[in-house]
Amino acid sequence: MTADLAWNPERLAEYAWLRPLLTLPDDASPPLSMSLPPADAVGSYGPEAVEWIESSQRIRLRWWQALAITRQLEHREDGSLCHRVVVESAPRRAGKSVRVRGLALWRMAHPELFGEVQTVIHTGSDVAICREIQRGAWRWAEEVAGWTVTMGNGKESIETPDGDRWLVRAQRAVYGYDVALGIVDEAWDVKPDTVSEGLEPATLERSSPQLHLTSTAHRRATSLMRSRLRVALEGGEDDTLLLLWGAPAGSDPGDPEVWRAASPHWSEDRRRMIADKYAKAVAGEADPQADDPDPMAGFTAQYLNIWPLREVAVTAIDLDAWANCLDPAPVDTEQRQRLAACVDLSPDGQHATLAVAVVLDDGRVRVETVHEWSGPDAAKQLERGLPGWVARVRPRSLGWFPTGPAAAVASRLADRRKDGVTGWPPPGVKVSELRGEMTAVCMGLAKEVTAGTLAQSGQDMLCAQVEKTAPLKRGGGWVFTRPGGGHCDAVYAVAGAAHLARTLPPSVGKPRLLVAT
C-alpha cells in the first residue's frame, strides 16, 4: 500500500469539500486505504446529494456513507465526475445497501447535472440481493416521487417520467444498455467479463459514467475484486477511487480493537455480534453467511474484511506423495450417501470423466473415477450417458461451471427437459449452476496430496494423467495442463469432486455433482 492511501486528515484538509468530514464521530472508523482526490477535482456534489438522500428517504446517513458518497461525486471544473471506477469494500453489515440505494435514486433525480438520461444497471452475485436493495425504494418512488415501479422477477425497475431508469439485472443480462451508473454488488462472486465485456463498454460516450464495485472480502473471490484492489493498492489508475475498510493482514482476529478499527460504523450491537461470530469460529462452527468451510477464514473475511490478494501459483502434483495416498479400500454404503461428484470434458471434446469423492471418517477425502467416455463423439456419449450414471451414483444435486464444453452439455440436457424429454434430471436430483475458480480447485488437489489428506484407489488412467500434469498460468489464475499435449479430464474430475466434498457439511447427506471445465 502506498503512503498516499493512508488516512491523513492534515493532507485531506487541503480539499474544502472534505473538511466537514475530517472530524470522526465516536461511532466511526476511518478507511484503511483511500485514494486522494485527483489533481483536477475542484469540488463534490456529495454535500447536496447527502442532504437530498437524507431528506427524501427520511434517514440519517452514517459518517462513512456520507464520506463515500462525497468522494464518489467529486467533480472537475466543467462539472463532470472525476472517478470512472469506484472500488469499495467494507465488512459485512456496514450499511452498503443504504448507500447504494441512496446514490442510485439521487442520480436518477438529477439528470440535469450530467446532461443526459440516467440509466442505472444494478447487478451482483445474487439477483435477489440486488432486488432487495431496490425494493427499499419502491414505495417512495411510486407514492412520493410519482415514478413507475415494475416488480416482476427479472424485470425489476424504477423509471422516472423523463426516462431515467434503475434496472436490476442478472450477470448475463447486463448487455445492450447505455450505462450511466453500473452497480456491481457482492462483487466477490461476479465474473470479470460481466464488467469488462458487459458494463464497461456500455459506459463509453456517456457523460460522467461510473462503475461502482462494492463487496465484502471472500476467500474464494473471483479475480474481479482481487485484481482491482491489488492495482488500486499499488498506486492505482488515475480514474479509480479506492475506499477500503478492514484490518491489515496479520491482525489479531480476537482483538476487539481490531474489530472496531476494521468497522466503518461501530455500535455495542455490532461488538456483541462480532464477539459471538468470533467465539463460534474459535469453536470450529462455520458461519453459513460466510460460505466458507474454514470458520476462522470466514470470520476474518466477513468481519475484518481481509482479502486474499497475494497470488499463489499452483504447484504440480507431488508424485511421491500421490503414491503414498494409495488406498484401495472401497467406500462403504453409508459413506456413499455423502458422495460429491464431478464430470469434466476436455476442450477438444474427445475425453470425459465422471469422478466421485467423499470425506472419510478419518478426515481424508477419497477420490475415484467411476466412468470415462472417449472418442470423437465423447461429448455426445457424455450427453447420452450422464443421466444414467447420475441415477446410478445418486447425487442429491447436480451443478456445473458456466463456461467450457461441459457447460454446453449441461445446457443441452436442460433443453431436453424443456422439450418434455423424461429422465432428466433423475428423480431427487437438484440441477443448478455451480460457480468457482479452477485455481482453487487445482491448488486444493495439490495441497491434499502433499498433506496426505487424500486417498486414491490407484486407477491406471487417473495415475497416468497425474504423472504428466503441470500448472499453467491462464488469465488471472492457474489451471492444470499436459505439456506437449494430452488431456487432464480425470485430474479435473477428481479435483472438482474433492473440492466440492470438502465444502459439504458432514451432517448433510446431499452429495452434489460438479461439471468442471
Disulfide bonds with the S-S distance in Angstrom:
none
